[in-house]
Amino acid sequence: MKLLRHGPKGQERPALIDAQGRWRDLSPVLDDITPATLSPAGLAALARVDPARLPVVEPGRIGLPWRGMRKFVAIGLNYADHAAEAGMPVPREPIVFMKTPDCAIGCNDPVVLPQGSVKSDWEVELGVVIGQRARYVAEADALAHVAGYCVVNDVSEREYQLERGGQWDKGKCCDTFGPVGPWLVTADEIADVQGLDLWLDLNGRRCQSGNTRTMIFGVAALVAYLSRFMTLEPGDLVTTGTPPGVGMGAKPAPVFLKPGDVMTLGIEGLGQQRQVVHAWDPALIDG
């Protein structure tokens, strides 16, 4: 299934995409897409719903694919060629940092640069959505705890991240720095999560092109690893690192986001995003 939420910010309604690509309103059978929906029992109940019996809705604004994200966990330098372009060693264990859930936005919502930002950057990433509590799980069992997958743009302010001391988080958690979606694709629709093409264009020019098979740590390994350090709950999101081609590593000189730029990105089988970059404007964040 492909699950989404649509409508004005704060008033989103649940829907699914049928086999013909039409949006079908889930409101007759579901109040909203929540962590309970993403549990094995919740997804099994949804799978029994006949999409043909649901009303067709016109496409519009797409919000976050589910409500109630408690943790937004991120993995750094998880593609060896991206580590090389960043001038950093290939990690021996996953690099873990956090993005705040409230930086997550709809897939096509505006990206707003923080005040004084001069080094904001893009990162297309595979997002892993947890559907069943994971605590000290074995790698062989890890994928059974995954509800599905989505596209994430891990927007990052590199000066804040790397030049201001402390943890990476302050360059990762700025408002609007986590576009997610357009939809959550349930795990049963993805035959091989370690074989998905992913890409990002800036102003129509291809910047990133990669495949999840070149991850240093695959999805199962990451879920198992994280479950040793924190309990992953239904609705938690793990974003798994980016392939090369970020602005920080551009040659002959770095390229960073500026107002008016357009980012378009996607992952095979998971849909596409498009964000326009704006200068600081709280109305675009809160509206």
ZITA-V143256 format. One record per residue. RES is the residue in one letter. PHI is phi in whole degrees, -180 to 180 (none if undefined). OMEGA is omega in radians with two decimals (999 if undefined). Layout:
res = <RES;RES>
phi = <PHI;PHI>
omega = <OMEGA;OMEGA>
This chain:
res = <M;K;L;L;R;H;G;P;K;G;Q;E;R;P;A;L;I;D;A;Q;G;R;W;R;D;L;S;P;V;L;D;D;I;T;P;A;T;L;S;P;A;G;L;A;A;L;A;R;V;D;P;A;R;L;P;V;V;E;P;G;R;I;G;L;P;W;R;G;M;R;K;F;V;A;I;G;L;N;Y;A;D;H;A;A;E;A;G;M;P;V;P;R;E;P;I;V;F;M;K;T;P;D;C;A;I;G;C;N;D;P;V;V;L;P;Q;G;S;V;K;S;D;W;E;V;E;L;G;V;V;I;G;Q;R;A;R;Y;V;A;E;A;D;A;L;A;H;V;A;G;Y;C;V;V;N;D;V;S;E;R;E;Y;Q;L;E;R;G;G;Q;W;D;K;G;K;C;C;D;T;F;G;P;V;G;P;W;L;V;T;A;D;E;I;A;D;V;Q;G;L;D;L;W;L;D;L;N;G;R;R;C;Q;S;G;N;T;R;T;M;I;F;G;V;A;A;L;V;A;Y;L;S;R;F;M;T;L;E;P;G;D;L;V;T;T;G;T;P;P;G;V;G;M;G;A;K;P;A;P;V;F;L;K;P;G;D;V;M;T;L;G;I;E;G;L;G;Q;Q;R;Q;V;V;H;A;W;D;P;A;L;I;D;G>
phi = <none;-115;-110;-148;-129;-136;121;-60;-58;86;-129;-65;-120;-78;-154;-134;-100;-84;-64;-94;83;-85;-83;-117;-73;-90;-56;-62;-120;-153;-68;-166;-92;-127;-54;-64;-62;-85;-69;-55;-68;-64;-69;-64;-64;-65;-64;-84;-78;-84;-56;-64;-91;-99;-65;-80;-121;-76;-59;-155;-63;-106;-93;-59;-67;-147;-107;99;-64;-98;-132;-124;-98;-127;-117;-103;52;-97;-125;-59;-73;-72;-59;-64;-68;-84;71;-122;-69;-66;-69;-84;-131;-56;-87;-116;-142;-118;-110;-75;-56;-80;-87;-74;-137;-63;-65;-116;-70;-63;-97;-110;-71;-68;-57;80;-67;-127;-137;-78;-139;-114;-157;-76;-145;-80;-98;-115;-104;-78;-119;-144;-50;-122;-142;52;-90;-77;-58;-65;-103;-64;-67;-68;-95;-100;-80;178;-136;-156;-87;-131;-107;-83;-64;-140;-96;-69;-63;-63;-71;-115;-116;-112;78;77;-84;-67;-54;-69;-95;-116;-109;-60;-51;75;-88;-145;-59;-133;120;-77;-138;-96;-101;-65;-59;-66;-87;-109;-67;-144;-68;-97;-149;-105;-74;-139;-156;-148;-113;-115;53;84;-106;-66;-109;-119;-152;-158;-146;-66;-67;-94;-58;-72;-118;-75;-60;-61;-63;-68;-62;-63;-64;-62;-69;-81;-112;-156;-85;-87;-112;-53;92;-69;-118;-116;-104;-107;102;-125;-76;-68;114;-75;-63;-59;-99;-65;-118;-82;-146;-58;-125;-125;-69;-139;-55;96;-64;-125;-102;-125;-151;-168;-135;-50;82;-116;96;-130;-123;-149;-126;-97;-89;-126;-67;-52;-158;-59;-64;-75;-84;-89;-77>
omega = <3.00;-3.05;3.12;3.02;-3.02;3.11;-3.14;-3.12;-3.12;-3.14;-3.06;3.11;-3.10;3.12;2.99;3.09;-3.13;-3.04;3.11;3.12;3.12;3.07;3.13;-3.08;3.11;-3.08;3.11;-3.08;-3.00;3.10;-3.12;3.05;-3.02;3.06;3.11;3.10;-3.02;3.08;3.10;3.13;3.14;3.13;3.10;3.11;3.11;-3.12;3.12;3.14;3.10;-3.12;-3.10;-3.14;-3.13;3.13;3.01;3.08;3.12;3.09;3.11;3.11;3.10;3.08;3.02;-3.06;3.09;3.12;3.03;3.05;3.13;-3.14;3.07;-3.02;-3.08;-3.14;-3.12;3.02;-3.07;2.98;-3.02;-3.11;3.03;3.07;-3.14;-3.11;3.09;-3.13;-3.09;-3.14;3.04;-3.06;3.06;3.01;3.13;3.01;-3.03;2.98;-3.07;2.86;3.14;3.13;-3.09;2.96;3.13;-3.12;3.05;-2.94;-3.10;3.13;3.13;2.93;-3.04;-3.13;3.09;-3.14;3.08;-3.11;3.05;-3.06;3.08;-2.91;-3.09;3.07;3.02;-3.07;2.98;3.05;3.14;-3.08;-3.10;3.12;-3.12;-3.08;-3.14;3.12;-3.09;3.13;3.06;3.13;-3.13;-3.11;-2.93;-3.05;3.07;3.14;-3.08;3.07;-3.09;-2.99;-3.13;3.04;3.07;2.93;-3.14;3.14;-2.97;3.02;-2.96;3.09;3.13;-3.06;-2.90;-3.01;-3.04;3.09;3.07;-3.04;3.09;-2.92;-3.04;3.01;-3.02;-2.95;-3.13;3.10;3.11;-3.06;3.10;3.04;-3.08;3.07;0.40;3.14;2.98;3.11;-3.07;-2.97;-3.10;-3.14;-3.09;-3.06;-3.10;-3.10;3.09;3.08;-3.06;3.03;3.06;-3.00;3.04;3.05;3.00;-3.12;3.08;-3.14;-3.12;3.13;-3.11;3.07;-3.09;3.13;-3.08;3.09;-3.12;3.01;3.03;3.10;-3.11;-3.05;-3.12;3.13;-3.12;3.14;3.12;-3.12;-3.11;-3.09;3.04;-3.01;3.12;3.04;3.08;-3.07;3.05;-3.11;3.03;-3.12;3.04;3.07;-2.67;3.11;-2.99;3.03;-3.11;3.10;3.09;-3.08;-3.12;-3.08;-3.09;3.10;0.12;-3.12;3.11;3.07;-3.12;-3.05;3.08;3.13;-3.12;3.09;3.11;3.06;3.04;-3.03;3.13;3.09;-3.13;3.10;-3.04;3.09;-3.05;3.05;3.01;3.11;2.97;-3.11;-3.12;2.94;-3.10;3.10;-3.09;3.12;3.11;3.12;-3.01;-3.03;999>
